[in-house]
Amino acid sequence: YPVIVWFRSDLRIHDNTALAAADRQGPVIAVFLRSLPHWQRHGHGANKLDFWGRGVAALGDSLSGLGIPLLHHDIDDFAEAPATLLDIARETGAAALHFNREYPVDELARDAAVIDAFAEAGLTATGHHDAVAFAPGELLTGKGDYYGVFTPFAKAWHRQLTSERIALHDTLPPQARRSITSNPLPELPELDDTPIDGRQWPAGEGPAADRLERFLRFRGRHYAEQRDFPAIRGTSELSPYLALGMISHRQCLQAVMAENDGALAEGDAGLTAWVNELVWREYYRHVAVGFPRVCRHRPFQRHTEQLAWRDDEAGFNAWCEGRTGYPIVDAAMRQLITTGWMHNRLRMVTAMFLSKHLLIDWRRGEAFFLRHLVDGEFCANNGGWQWAASTGTDAAPYFRIFNPTTQSIRFDPDGRFLAEWLPELAELPAKARHAPPKDLLGDVDYPPPIVDHRAARARALEAFKALNKD
Ligand code: FAD
């Protein structure tokens, strides 16, 4: 009997747990269900949807090289997934389905419904833990709880990691061609936003593997010193590929070990710092499962539910459009809009600016990021926002509020990033770009700061102090 592999955010043929498991059982048929209305309701924007579409096309090509057909179906809602997949199983005579798990609460419910529907029909559907080294629930505190703090989680992760957990799956040999033929994914219909030029983010396993190789060869060993400087391409820029599974964390970790005498926690400081980021990625997935309220627009820190966020449409729009008068915030927001990606240091700076300086609900910023990011991924995005807003696990203490100008001077000392994204400030002396004085700006069209740092900081502290912690 043929076996179905349902691809979702694991768009690769190499080192794919569900695909390898299916191949052990029988000839494989691949399926991709596209539910644009569902993803749009979940806040994914054109950049991610376009990248997803191109990734599925690349996957289809790779699968075809293995003789595996890829069947696409458009559905309106993932509530239709069980019936659609059962229909495909009936039509193809498949007796089993495999997929790699996704961890936000709606995706878990969707997958549970598929498993139940298959069981009722006398078929099997199996979910695999592919995107993590440890399944959520496998790493718990001494008290048996999910970790609410990163460092002990990371220690446990390293302590309990075995080579089997990150061993690569074999790539499938080509299978005999069958009568079932692939049908191409329909073009992406016109969306509210136009996606950025796809050449910025070529989709597929090939481009992902190239990025990993170039990063490790040229930048990995300098990662610890360079990762915080947005003017330097010091990070891997692999996040869109990891988010949609065009590369696996195992492939990343194995490549690090090959460069680092087989070690992940010791050895080269740059490479081990990079591994730590991959552990953060896994941590936020465990958080989504262990504390599902974070998937329901709720803060991890319950006492922050009462926080008096401000209604400030003008402030929110200025932030979205990069017109806050704080050059580092504005440059970062323009990078996001133009490229679909933002440097990690600046995600922290801009998220803190919105949630602290403007005291605007972090959920509005979270949604705006998801709408624009090519790497938009619920767990990391929610984790990052709740960190910045001091509502999350292991969050920044509420009183530690980044001064955007100080951050700018520290992490873009020559004002190079500012000049790149705010060309109107490029003529100013580098030192003046961080907080352009009025008299130097002359006719330059650049707004004055929309809030005063000290006053805004005091306002945020007051709002947090007013919270009742009990
Ligand atoms: P590298 O520095 O090369 O790191 C390697 C990989 O580790 C990344 O590709 C990513 O998969 C993972 N990673 C790195 N930092 C983090 C982190 N803090 N949390 C979780 N995983 C991490 N990352 C996303 O993938 N999608 C998002 O939607 C997202 N939203 C964010 C929102 C905010 C407010 C903040 C503060 C961070 C967010 N991040 C998100 C995490 C991080 O900023 C990006 O993963 C990183 O900037 C991607 O660049 P890179 O691939 O060059 O990372």
Residues whose N, C-alpha, C, O or C-beta is under 5 A from the ligand:
A	BS01	FAD	T235 S236 E237 L238 S239 L242 A243 E277 L278 W280 R281 M342 H343 N344 R347 M348 A351 L373 D375 G376 E377 A380 N381 G384 W385
